C-alpha cells in the first residue's frame, strides 16, 4: 500500500528526512513512532501529498506522490494532529461542507452513517466549538472517511486525549482495519502502538532506525532477564551462587522472586534449570521477562 525508498526532505536550514525507507502492507495498522522533531509529521505530510519530497521515491497505492497535482488524487483519508473546524458549524454541517466539492458529493445519508460510526449521532446538530478534544478527533476521523479511502494517514490521533478519549480513538482505528482499511498513524504513546499495531517503524533524527512486525519486536531479547518465583524464601547464599553461573550479569532477590540477568539468551534457561535441579530448589514460576516497546524504543534511539 505504501513504499518509501531513500526519502529525503530538505528545508531552508535543515535536513529533515535522511534516506527514509518504509513499507506499509495492505490491511495492516502501522505505528510510526519517534520523539518530537524526529520527522514523523514531515513524512506523513509527504505520504498525504501535502509536501513534496526533495529526493527519493514515495508510492501510495501505486501512485508516485511526486507526480500528482493535488492531494485529492491519492486514495487516502488524512487526519492532522490537531484538526481545525469552523466552531460555529454543527458536526453535520461540517461534514456536509467538507464532503461537497468539485470532486465529490456526499449526501446526508452518508454523513449520518459516518457520524453514527464515530459515535457522534447524538451530537450531530451541536456546534463543533463546544466539542471536547476527543469528539473533535472522532469528527476528524469521520471527515477523513468522506472520500471512502483505502488508506488512512493519522497524525498523533490519540495525543492530548484523556484515557477514555484515547480508548475510543484506538477502537475506531481497530474498526477501520476490520473494514479492510490500511492505517498508518504516528504517535509518541508507545502503549497505544502495543495495543493495536501490526507493524512498528521507529524514526530518530530523520532516519528510520527500525521497522518490524510488533510480534517479532516483542520477542526481541535485548538483555534476557528471567524471573523465578520460589515456593519458599531463597537460601541466603543463592545470590552468590547464581552470580557464578556462566553468562549471569546481575541478580536481584526480592522476597520469593529472583531476577537473573544474562549477557545473552543462548542456553540461559537450560543453565538455570540445571542449576535449580542441582541445588534442589523448587519454583512455582519460571518466565523470561518480555521487553516492552519502550525498552526497545529507548535502545534504538540511544544507538542512533
C-alpha positions, 0 to 999 in steps of 0.5 A: 500500500505504501513504499518509501525508498531513500526519502529525503526532505530538505528545508531552508536550514535543515535536513529533515528526512535522511534516506527514509525507507518504509513499507506499509502492507495492505490491511495492516495498522502501522505505528510510526513512532519517534520523539518530537522533531524526529520527522514523523509529521514531515513524512506523513505530510509527504505520504498525504501529498501535502509536501513534496519530497526533495529526493527519493521515491514515495508510492501510495497505492501505486501512485508516485506522490511526486507526480500528482497535482493535488492531494485529492488524487491519492486514495487516502483519508488524512487526519492532522494532529490537531484538526481545525473546524469552523466552531460555529458549524454543527458536526453535520454541517461540517461534514456536509461542507467538507464532503461537497466539492468539485470532486465529490458529493456526499449526501446526508445519508452518508454523513449520518452513517459516518457520524453514527460510526464515530459515535457522534449521532447524538451530537450531530446538530451541536456546534463543533466549538463546544466539542471536547478534544476527543469528539473533535478527533472522532469528527476528524476521523469521520471527515477523513472517511468522506472520500471512502479511502483505502488508506488512512494517514493519522497524525498523533490521533490519540495525543492530548486525549484523556484515557477514555478519549484515547480508548475510543480513538484506538477502537475506531482505528481497530474498526477501520482495519476490520473494514479492510482499511490500511492505517498508518498513524504516528504517535509518541504513546508507545502503549497505544502502538502495543495495543493495536499495531501490526507493524512498528517503524521507529524514526530518530533524527530523520532516519528510520532506525527500525521497522518490524512486525510488533510480534517479532519486536516483542520477542526481541531479547535485548538483555534476557532477564528471567524471573523465578518465583520460589515456593519458599524464601531463597537460601541466603547464599543463592545470590552468590551462587547464581552470580557464578553461573556462566553468562549471569550479569546481575541478580536481584532477590526480592522476597520469593522472586529472583531476577537473573540477568544474562549477557545473552539468551543462548542456553540461559534457561537450560543453565538455570534449570540445571542449576535449580535441579542441582541445588534442589530448589523448587519454583512455582514460576519460571518466565523470561521477562518480555521487553516492552516497546519502550525498552526497545524504543529507548535502545534504538534511539540511544544507538542512533 
